[in-house]
Amino acid sequence: MNSRSTFSPATQRDVMALRAAAQPSDYSYEQVRFLCNSIGPRLSGSQQAAAAVDYVKRQMLDLGFEVKLEPVTVRHWVRGQEEAQLTRYPGQVSGTSQKIVVTALGNAVATPPDGITAPIIVVNTFDEFDRLSTNTIKGKIVLFNHPFDEFAALAGRAEQAYESAVKYRSQGPARAAEKSAVAALIRSIGPSGSRLVHTGITKYREGGPQIAAGAVTAEDADLIADLAARGEVEIHLLLTPRDLPPAQSYNVIADLKGSQHPEQIVIVSGHLDSWDLGTGAIDDASGVGVAMDVLRIIKQVNARPARTIRFVAWMNEENGVAGGRAYAEDYQSELPQHIAAIELDFGDGSPLGLKVHASAEKLESLSRVLHGIGDSIGGVVTVEDSPGVDLRPTDELGVPTIAPLQDTRHYFDYHHTAADTFDKVRIDELRQNLEIICSLVYTLAQEVDGSSEPAPQ
């Protein structure tokens, strides 16, 4: 990190101490281990989500921080049974069926209790779908078979590949319902090769019809498409998710109070909830663990930074963003004093730069710090929207938002699947993120707007 001509001597000294403390740290790794292996999946409203809130609260209290729980009312959606079989297809052996690996999409409604048996129609794009009449789709199950671009992902453009495919998950079922389909399926958003099914939310249109919605593996989508090209295919689908009454949950907030400008705040955060197929290791126990360790290490190096450094473990990122909205509402009058907000939500992938979204004026005020930290690992990229989902509500109210630009070439191999488990977390990559985010958070607290005087020791 070439910060000698960028930051004050005191900040340079402290940044070197932060880096030295981060390089051997296993604290964040052990937090991920406990959240994943001991507590397990943490879907909003679940007992495990509540246990995770209590655990993180106790950990931050034990580290000596000021801790509060911010109330958040969350949707309590539960998954239920998931079954699918091909019951009629070209070349079928009499008396047999073929199992299809399926999972319900988050926030989706159920099939009837006995399931649905209906012909399936396969489309690859929304353009293909839009050319079909309502009469063609009525009474059928639509499969949106849009592939995840594995070549782009391996070339370093995984986020773009995901954005290209995820619209079929979020929009496809609602669009199919409006043309009188009885259910919708999507091809899982991720690479083929392991027959993993990928969940995530779908969104019905307000006041519009709602139909059962699920995802099938890439391999099963290919199977159905191949059979459908040769004749009629019929599928039996049983999905029984349901909504329980909304639940009371919390964002966990811990502050390392500033000595010179305690009212000015730098946020470092990750989201505590996860999907329920795996144990949420890369999405996002890794981010929470690193953010916890950032505060721990900064307190160890300088217990009195100039500005307040705030840790937030967000609740309900996966199926509602209620935690992010609650924070923006509860702290709206204080947001003009927020220097920046950082979220880690792309697992342990090595940091390759920094992503930032802010107004031109605020970008200018942050530029020295962003480049002082980011240029050594690849640079600073300005993006068109908040780089953290939980940060969008505060971003919309003018708070600059930042995230590490990470190596995501294999992130979507496991994201939202049963394979998002602790064994996927690589401690060396976790430490690389810890080192960079420690340095970034600390310099934002010490150096923004030309303030380079060290906090009193």
NUDREN-574460 format. One line per 2 residues: number of its first residue (from 0); their letters; for each residue x, y, z of C-alpha. Coordinates in steps of 0.5 Angstrom, whole numbers, padded with zeros to 4 digits, m for minus. Layout:
N
NUM) A) X,Y,Z | ...
END
This chain:
457
0) MN) 0000,0000,0000 | 0003,0006,m0002
2) SR) 0000,0011,0003 | 0007,0015,0005
4) ST) 0005,0021,0001 | m0003,0021,0002
6) FS) m0004,0020,0009 | m0001,0023,0016
8) PA) 0005,0020,0019 | 0000,0018,0025
10) TQ) m0005,0015,0020 | 0001,0011,0016
12) RD) 0004,0008,0023 | m0003,0006,0025
14) VM) m0005,0003,0018 | 0002,m0001,0018
16) AL) 0000,m0004,0025 | m0007,m0006,0023
18) RA) m0004,m0010,0017 | 0000,m0013,0021
20) AA) m0005,m0015,0026 | m0010,m0017,0020
22) QP) m0005,m0022,0017 | m0005,m0027,0022
24) SD) m0012,m0026,0025 | m0017,m0032,0025
26) YS) m0022,m0029,0029 | m0027,m0027,0023
28) YE) m0026,m0035,0020 | m0028,m0037,0027
30) QV) m0034,m0033,0027 | m0036,m0036,0020
32) RF) m0035,m0043,0023 | m0039,m0042,0029
34) LC) m0045,m0038,0025 | m0045,m0044,0020
36) NS) m0043,m0050,0023 | m0046,m0049,0030
38) IG) m0052,m0044,0029 | m0053,m0046,0021
40) PR) m0058,m0043,0016 | m0061,m0036,0018
42) LS) m0067,m0035,0014 | m0071,m0029,0017
44) GS) m0076,m0030,0022 | m0073,m0037,0024
46) QQ) m0070,m0039,0031 | m0063,m0039,0028
48) AA) m0063,m0032,0025 | m0065,m0030,0033
50) AA) m0060,m0034,0035 | m0055,m0031,0031
52) VD) m0057,m0024,0033 | m0056,m0026,0040
54) YV) m0049,m0029,0039 | m0046,m0023,0035
56) KR) m0049,m0018,0040 | m0045,m0022,0046
58) QM) m0039,m0023,0042 | m0039,m0015,0041
60) LD) m0041,m0014,0048 | m0035,m0018,0050
62) LG) m0030,m0014,0045 | m0032,m0008,0049
64) FE) m0036,m0004,0044 | m0043,0000,0045
66) VK) m0048,m0005,0042 | m0056,m0004,0041
68) LE) m0061,m0008,0037 | m0065,m0004,0032
70) PV) m0072,m0007,0032 | m0074,m0010,0025
72) TV) m0080,m0013,0023 | m0079,m0019,0018
74) RH) m0082,m0023,0013 | m0083,m0030,0016
76) WV) m0083,m0035,0010 | m0082,m0042,0010
78) RG) m0080,m0047,0005 | m0084,m0054,0006
80) QE) m0084,m0060,0001 | m0081,m0060,m0006
82) EA) m0082,m0065,m0011 | m0082,m0065,m0018
84) QL) m0083,m0071,m0023 | m0083,m0072,m0031
86) TR) m0090,m0076,m0032 | m0090,m0076,m0039
88) YP) m0085,m0075,m0045 | m0082,m0078,m0051
90) GQ) m0079,m0085,m0051 | m0082,m0086,m0044
92) VS) m0081,m0093,m0041 | m0088,m0095,m0039
94) GT) m0090,m0094,m0032 | m0084,m0090,m0030
96) SQ) m0082,m0082,m0029 | m0076,m0078,m0028
98) KI) m0074,m0074,m0022 | m0073,m0067,m0023
100) VV) m0069,m0063,m0017 | m0073,m0057,m0015
102) TA) m0073,m0052,m0010 | m0078,m0046,m0009
104) LG) m0076,m0039,m0010 | m0076,m0035,m0004
106) NA) m0083,m0031,m0002 | m0087,m0036,m0007
108) VA) m0094,m0039,m0006 | m0095,m0046,m0006
110) TP) m0098,m0051,m0011 | m0105,m0054,m0009
112) PD) m0104,m0059,m0003 | m0103,m0065,m0008
114) GI) m0099,m0061,m0013 | m0100,m0059,m0020
116) TA) m0099,m0064,m0026 | m0099,m0060,m0033
118) PI) m0095,m0060,m0039 | m0089,m0056,m0039
120) IV) m0087,m0050,m0044 | m0080,m0048,m0045
122) VN) m0077,m0041,m0047 | m0070,m0039,m0047
124) TF) m0072,m0031,m0047 | m0077,m0026,m0045
126) DE) m0077,m0024,m0052 | m0079,m0032,m0054
128) FD) m0084,m0031,m0048 | m0087,m0025,m0051
130) RL) m0089,m0028,m0057 | m0093,m0033,m0054
132) ST) m0101,m0032,m0054 | m0104,m0033,m0047
134) NT) m0108,m0039,m0050 | m0101,m0042,m0052
136) IK) m0099,m0041,m0044 | m0106,m0042,m0041
138) GK) m0106,m0048,m0036 | m0098,m0050,m0037
140) IV) m0092,m0049,m0033 | m0087,m0045,m0036
142) LF) m0080,m0046,m0036 | m0075,m0040,m0037
144) NH) m0069,m0044,m0039 | m0064,m0038,m0039
146) PF) m0057,m0040,m0038 | m0052,m0037,m0034
148) DE) m0046,m0035,m0038 | m0040,m0039,m0035
150) FA) m0035,m0036,m0040 | m0036,m0029,m0038
152) AL) m0036,m0031,m0030 | m0029,m0035,m0031
154) AG) m0027,m0029,m0035 | m0028,m0024,m0029
156) RA) m0035,m0022,m0031 | m0039,m0026,m0026
158) EQ) m0043,m0020,m0023 | m0045,m0019,m0030
160) AY) m0047,m0026,m0032 | m0051,m0026,m0026
162) ES) m0055,m0020,m0027 | m0057,m0022,m0034
164) AV) m0060,m0029,m0031 | m0063,m0026,m0025
166) KY) m0069,m0022,m0028 | m0072,m0029,m0030
168) RS) m0072,m0031,m0023 | m0075,m0024,m0020
170) QG) m0080,m0023,m0026 | m0081,m0029,m0030
172) PA) m0086,m0032,m0025 | m0090,m0026,m0025
174) RA) m0090,m0025,m0032 | m0092,m0033,m0033
176) AE) m0098,m0032,m0028 | m0101,m0026,m0032
178) KS) m0101,m0030,m0038 | m0105,m0036,m0034
180) AV) m0100,m0041,m0033 | m0101,m0045,m0027
182) AA) m0094,m0045,m0025 | m0087,m0043,m0027
184) LI) m0080,m0046,m0026 | m0073,m0042,m0028
186) RS) m0066,m0045,m0030 | m0062,m0044,m0024
188) IG) m0057,m0038,m0024 | m0050,m0041,m0024
190) PS) m0046,m0046,m0027 | m0048,m0053,m0029
192) GS) m0044,m0059,m0027 | m0046,m0061,m0020
194) RL) m0054,m0061,m0021 | m0054,m0056,m0015
196) VH) m0061,m0052,m0015 | m0061,m0045,m0014
198) TG) m0066,m0041,m0010 | m0067,m0033,m0009
200) IT) m0073,m0029,m0009 | m0078,m0028,m0014
202) KY) m0083,m0022,m0014 | m0090,m0022,m0016
204) RE) m0093,m0015,m0019 | m0098,m0012,m0014
206) GG) m0105,m0014,m0014 | m0103,m0019,m0020
208) PQ) m0104,m0026,m0020 | m0099,m0031,m0016
210) IA) m0097,m0038,m0018 | m0092,m0043,m0015
212) AG) m0085,m0042,m0017 | m0079,m0046,m0017
214) AV) m0072,m0047,m0020 | m0069,m0053,m0023
216) TA) m0062,m0055,m0024 | m0058,m0053,m0030
218) ED) m0058,m0061,m0032 | m0065,m0062,m0031
220) AD) m0067,m0055,m0035 | m0063,m0058,m0041
222) LI) m0066,m0065,m0040 | m0073,m0062,m0040
224) AD) m0071,m0057,m0046 | m0069,m0063,m0050
226) LA) m0075,m0067,m0049 | m0079,m0062,m0050
228) AR) m0076,m0061,m0057 | m0078,m0068,m0059
230) GE) m0085,m0068,m0056 | m0090,m0066,m0051
232) VE) m0087,m0066,m0044 | m0092,m0066,m0037
234) IH) m0089,m0065,m0030 | m0092,m0066,m0023
236) LL) m0090,m0061,m0019 | m0091,m0060,m0011
238) LT) m0088,m0054,m0007 | m0091,m0052,0000
240) PR) m0088,m0046,0002 | m0092,m0041,0006
242) DL) m0092,m0035,0010 | m0092,m0035,0018
244) PP) m0094,m0028,0021 | m0089,m0023,0021
246) AQ) m0083,m0024,0026 | m0079,m0019,0030
248) SY) m0072,m0019,0029 | m0066,m0014,0029
250) NV) m0060,m0011,0026 | m0054,m0012,0031
252) IA) m0051,m0005,0032 | m0044,m0004,0035
254) DL) m0040,0003,0036 | m0033,0004,0037
256) KG) m0034,0012,0039 | m0030,0017,0036
258) SQ) m0026,0022,0040 | m0026,0028,0036
260) HP) m0033,0028,0031 | m0037,0022,0035
262) EQ) m0043,0024,0031 | m0039,0023,0024
264) IV) m0040,0015,0023 | m0037,0010,0018
266) IV) m0041,0004,0017 | m0037,m0003,0016
268) SG) m0043,m0009,0015 | m0045,m0015,0013
270) HL) m0052,m0019,0013 | m0053,m0024,0018
272) DS) m0059,m0028,0015 | m0058,m0033,0010
274) WD) m0062,m0038,0005 | m0064,m0044,0008
276) LG) m0061,m0049,0003 | m0054,m0049,0006
278) TG) m0051,m0045,0012 | m0050,m0038,0009
280) AI) m0042,m0039,0009 | m0040,m0034,0003
282) DD) m0047,m0031,0003 | m0046,m0028,0008
284) AS) m0043,m0030,0014 | m0036,m0029,0011
286) GV) m0038,m0021,0011 | m0041,m0021,0018
288) GV) m0034,m0024,0021 | m0030,m0020,0017
290) AM) m0034,m0013,0019 | m0033,m0016,0026
292) DV) m0026,m0017,0026 | m0025,m0010,0023
294) LR) m0028,m0007,0029 | m0024,m0011,0034
296) II) m0017,m0010,0030 | m0018,m0002,0030
298) KQ) m0020,m0002,0037 | m0013,m0006,0039
300) VN) m0009,m0001,0035 | m0013,0006,0037
302) AR) m0019,0005,0041 | m0020,0013,0040
304) PA) m0021,0014,0033 | m0023,0021,0030
306) RT) m0030,0019,0028 | m0035,0013,0030
308) IR) m0034,0007,0027 | m0040,0003,0027
310) FV) m0041,m0005,0025 | m0048,m0007,0023
312) AW) m0050,m0014,0022 | m0056,m0013,0017
314) MN) m0062,m0017,0018 | m0067,m0019,0012
316) EE) m0062,m0018,0006 | m0064,m0024,0002
318) NG) m0072,m0024,0002 | m0074,m0016,0004
320) VA) m0068,m0012,0006 | m0072,m0010,0012
322) GG) m0066,m0008,0016 | m0063,m0004,0011
324) RA) m0070,0000,0010 | m0071,0000,0018
326) YA) m0064,0004,0019 | m0065,0009,0014
328) ED) m0071,0011,0017 | m0069,0011,0024
330) YQ) m0063,0014,0023 | m0065,0019,0017
332) SE) m0064,0025,0021 | m0056,0023,0022
334) LP) m0055,0020,0015 | m0052,0027,0013
336) QH) m0046,0026,0018 | m0045,0019,0015
338) IA) m0038,0019,0012 | m0039,0013,0008
340) AI) m0042,0006,0009 | m0039,m0001,0007
342) EL) m0042,m0008,0006 | m0038,m0014,0005
344) DF) m0043,m0019,0001 | m0039,m0023,m0004
346) GD) m0036,m0028,0000 | m0028,m0029,0001
348) GS) m0026,m0027,m0006 | m0019,m0024,m0006
350) PL) m0020,m0016,m0007 | m0018,m0013,m0013
352) GL) m0020,m0006,m0012 | m0026,m0002,m0009
354) KV) m0033,0000,m0012 | m0036,0006,m0010
356) HA) m0043,0010,m0011 | m0043,0017,m0009
358) SA) m0045,0024,m0012 | m0039,0028,m0015
360) EK) m0038,0032,m0009 | m0038,0027,m0004
362) LE) m0033,0022,m0009 | m0028,0028,m0009
364) SL) m0028,0029,m0002 | m0027,0021,m0001
366) SR) m0022,0021,m0007 | m0016,0021,m0003
368) VL) m0017,0016,0002 | m0021,0011,m0004
370) HG) m0014,0012,m0008 | m0010,0011,m0002
372) IG) m0012,0004,m0001 | m0015,0002,m0007
374) DS) m0010,0003,m0012 | m0005,m0002,m0009
376) IG) m0010,m0007,m0011 | m0013,m0005,m0017
378) GV) m0016,0001,m0017 | m0023,0005,m0016
380) VT) m0029,0003,m0020 | m0035,0008,m0019
382) VE) m0041,0004,m0020 | m0049,0006,m0022
384) DS) m0052,0004,m0016 | m0050,0002,m0009
386) PG) m0045,m0004,m0009 | m0049,m0007,m0003
388) VD) m0056,m0009,m0002 | m0057,m0007,0005
390) LR) m0054,0000,0003 | m0059,0002,m0002
392) PT) m0064,0006,0003 | m0058,0010,0006
394) DE) m0055,0011,m0001 | m0061,0014,m0004
396) LG) m0061,0019,0002 | m0054,0021,0000
398) VP) m0049,0017,0004 | m0043,0014,0000
400) TI) m0043,0007,m0001 | m0037,0002,m0002
402) AP) m0035,m0005,m0003 | m0029,m0009,m0004
404) LQ) m0029,m0011,m0012 | m0028,m0018,m0011
406) DT) m0026,m0024,m0015 | m0032,m0028,m0016
408) RH) m0030,m0033,m0021 | m0033,m0038,m0017
410) YF) m0038,m0035,m0012 | m0044,m0037,m0016
412) DY) m0042,m0044,m0016 | m0045,m0044,m0009
414) HH) m0049,m0038,m0008 | m0056,m0039,m0006
416) TA) m0055,m0047,m0006 | m0054,m0053,m0001
418) AD) m0046,m0052,m0002 | m0046,m0045,0001
420) TF) m0042,m0048,0007 | m0036,m0047,0011
422) DK) m0031,m0051,0008 | m0032,m0046,0002
424) VR) m0029,m0041,0006 | m0021,m0040,0005
426) ID) m0018,m0036,0011 | m0012,m0033,0007
428) EL) m0017,m0030,0002 | m0021,m0028,0008
430) RQ) m0015,m0024,0011 | m0014,m0021,0005
432) NL) m0021,m0017,0005 | m0020,m0016,0013
434) EI) m0013,m0013,0011 | m0016,m0008,0006
436) IC) m0023,m0006,0010 | m0019,m0005,0016
438) SL) m0015,0000,0013 | m0020,0003,0009
440) VY) m0025,0004,0015 | m0019,0007,0019
442) TL) m0017,0012,0014 | m0024,0014,0013
444) AQ) m0025,0015,0020 | m0018,0019,0021
446) EV) m0017,0023,0014 | m0023,0025,0010
448) DG) m0024,0032,0008 | m0017,0034,0010
450) SS) m0017,0032,0017 | m0010,0028,0018
452) EP) m0009,0030,0025 | m0009,0023,0030
454) AP) m0014,0022,0035 | m0012,0023,0042
456) Q) m0008,0017,0045
END
